[in-house]
Amino acid sequence: MNQQVTDYIQNITNESQVEVCNRIRQLIHENIPNVEEQVKYKQAFYSIQGKQACVYFPAKDWINVTLFQAANLDAPAGFFEKSDHADRKTIKIRNGKEFDFDVLAGLLKKLAEAQ
């Protein structure tokens, strides 16, 4: 794991968001073999063989996760935010709300398999 990403997560001021970002990071590494990570554009940025895979970053009341090259990914109704980009899927993990990390893990695995 990249120390730059570790530092990025540790510098988030909301402790619950730190926990969520660490969980997302763990799921990414568990489900996307040989994923590369770095901090880019003030976001935790992940790629597969040089192609964008996903990013996440904290916002005021949520963690924003974007999956790239994701046009064929399906999830339960309401899981993804609306987007003008068919090849991107955005997810908001809201502070203090229940979130199904198993669905996210499955999406990450499918994303990796499609590469």
C-alpha positions as CSV (number, residue, x, y, z in Angstrom):
1,M,0.0,0.0,0.0
2,N,1.1,3.5,-0.8
3,Q,2.2,5.7,2.2
4,Q,0.9,8.7,0.4
5,V,-2.7,7.3,0.5
6,T,-2.2,6.2,4.1
7,D,-1.2,9.8,5.0
8,Y,-4.1,11.2,3.0
9,I,-6.6,9.1,4.9
10,Q,-5.0,9.8,8.3
11,N,-5.3,13.6,7.6
12,I,-9.1,13.4,7.2
13,T,-10.5,15.3,10.2
14,N,-13.8,13.3,10.6
15,E,-12.9,10.1,12.4
16,S,-15.9,8.2,11.0
17,Q,-14.8,9.2,7.5
18,V,-11.3,7.9,8.3
19,E,-12.9,4.5,9.2
20,V,-15.0,4.5,6.0
21,C,-12.0,5.4,3.8
22,N,-9.9,2.7,5.3
23,R,-12.7,0.2,4.7
24,I,-13.1,1.3,1.1
25,R,-9.3,1.0,0.6
26,Q,-9.3,-2.5,2.1
27,L,-12.1,-3.6,-0.2
28,I,-10.3,-2.2,-3.3
29,H,-7.1,-4.1,-2.4
30,E,-9.1,-7.3,-1.7
31,N,-11.1,-7.2,-4.9
32,I,-8.9,-5.7,-7.5
33,P,-5.6,-7.6,-8.0
34,N,-2.5,-5.6,-8.7
35,V,-4.3,-2.3,-8.2
36,E,-2.1,0.8,-8.1
37,E,-3.0,3.6,-5.7
38,Q,-1.9,7.2,-5.4
39,V,-3.2,10.6,-4.3
40,K,-4.1,12.6,-7.3
41,Y,-6.3,15.7,-7.6
42,K,-6.7,15.6,-3.8
43,Q,-8.4,12.2,-4.0
44,A,-7.4,8.6,-3.4
45,F,-6.9,7.4,-6.9
46,Y,-6.8,3.8,-8.1
47,S,-5.8,2.3,-11.5
48,I,-5.6,-1.0,-13.2
49,Q,-2.7,-1.3,-15.7
50,G,-2.7,2.5,-16.1
51,K,-6.4,2.8,-16.6
52,Q,-8.6,4.7,-14.1
53,A,-10.6,2.3,-11.9
54,C,-12.0,4.3,-9.0
55,V,-11.5,7.3,-6.7
56,Y,-12.8,8.4,-3.4
57,F,-12.7,11.5,-1.3
58,P,-14.4,13.0,1.8
59,A,-17.0,15.7,1.4
60,K,-18.8,17.5,4.2
61,D,-21.4,14.8,5.1
62,W,-20.3,11.8,3.0
63,I,-17.6,9.9,1.2
64,N,-17.8,10.2,-2.6
65,V,-16.8,7.1,-4.5
66,T,-16.6,7.1,-8.3
67,L,-16.1,3.9,-10.4
68,F,-14.8,4.3,-13.9
69,Q,-15.4,2.2,-17.0
70,A,-18.5,1.1,-15.1
71,A,-21.3,1.4,-17.7
72,N,-22.2,-2.3,-17.4
73,L,-22.2,-2.4,-13.6
74,D,-25.6,-2.9,-11.9
75,A,-26.6,-2.3,-8.3
76,P,-29.8,-2.1,-6.2
77,A,-32.0,0.8,-6.9
78,G,-30.8,4.0,-5.3
79,F,-27.2,2.7,-4.8
80,F,-25.7,5.0,-7.5
81,E,-26.2,8.7,-7.8
82,K,-27.5,10.1,-11.0
83,S,-24.8,11.0,-13.5
84,D,-24.3,12.5,-16.9
85,H,-21.4,10.1,-17.6
86,A,-22.6,6.7,-18.6
87,D,-19.1,5.2,-18.1
88,R,-18.9,6.4,-14.5
89,K,-20.9,5.3,-11.4
90,T,-20.9,7.5,-8.3
91,I,-21.8,6.4,-4.8
92,K,-22.3,8.6,-1.7
93,I,-21.6,6.9,1.6
94,R,-23.4,9.3,4.0
95,N,-22.1,9.9,7.5
96,G,-24.1,8.0,10.1
97,K,-26.2,6.0,7.5
98,E,-26.2,2.3,6.9
99,F,-24.2,1.3,3.8
100,D,-23.9,-2.1,2.1
101,F,-20.2,-2.6,1.7
102,D,-20.8,-6.1,0.3
103,V,-22.4,-4.5,-2.8
104,L,-19.4,-2.2,-3.2
105,A,-17.1,-5.2,-2.9
106,G,-19.0,-7.0,-5.6
107,L,-18.9,-4.0,-7.9
108,L,-15.1,-3.7,-7.4
109,K,-14.6,-7.3,-8.2
110,K,-16.7,-7.0,-11.4
111,L,-14.8,-3.9,-12.4
112,A,-11.5,-5.8,-12.1
113,E,-12.8,-8.7,-14.0
114,A,-13.9,-6.4,-16.9
115,Q,-10.3,-5.1,-17.4
